């Protein structure tokens, strides 16, 4: 049980970090400091990380509810 809880908390923290990175990316987009390609690649990477964290949380929740 502790292992699943630890992984769940790590996924929550990863989602929080991804939301913060998306916020920073939107600030860069609005300020125009970096090129469009850099901003888009960072946004795609952040979305992929959020999808991975969501998939892991879903697996953990399914495993916890199965018991």
WODACOR-V829275 format. One record per backbone hydrogen bond with DSSP energy under -1.0 kcal/mol. NH is the residue of the N-H (numbers start at 1). CO is the residue of the C=O. If there is no record, write none. Layout:
# WODACOR-V829275
nh=NH co=CO
nh=NH co=CO
This chain:
# WODACOR-V829275
nh=5 co=1
nh=6 co=2
nh=7 co=3
nh=8 co=4
nh=9 co=5
nh=10 co=6
nh=11 co=7
nh=12 co=8
nh=13 co=9
nh=14 co=10
nh=15 co=11
nh=16 co=12
nh=17 co=13
nh=18 co=14
nh=19 co=15
nh=20 co=16
nh=21 co=17
nh=22 co=18
nh=23 co=19
nh=24 co=20
nh=25 co=21
nh=26 co=22
nh=27 co=23
nh=28 co=24
nh=29 co=25
nh=30 co=26
nh=31 co=27
nh=32 co=28
nh=39 co=35
nh=40 co=36
nh=41 co=37
nh=42 co=38
nh=43 co=39
nh=44 co=40
nh=45 co=41
nh=46 co=42
nh=47 co=43
nh=48 co=44
nh=49 co=45
nh=50 co=46
nh=51 co=47
nh=52 co=48
nh=53 co=49
nh=54 co=50
nh=55 co=51
nh=56 co=52
nh=57 co=53
nh=58 co=54
nh=59 co=55
nh=60 co=56
nh=61 co=57
nh=62 co=58
nh=63 co=59
nh=64 co=60
nh=65 co=61
nh=66 co=62
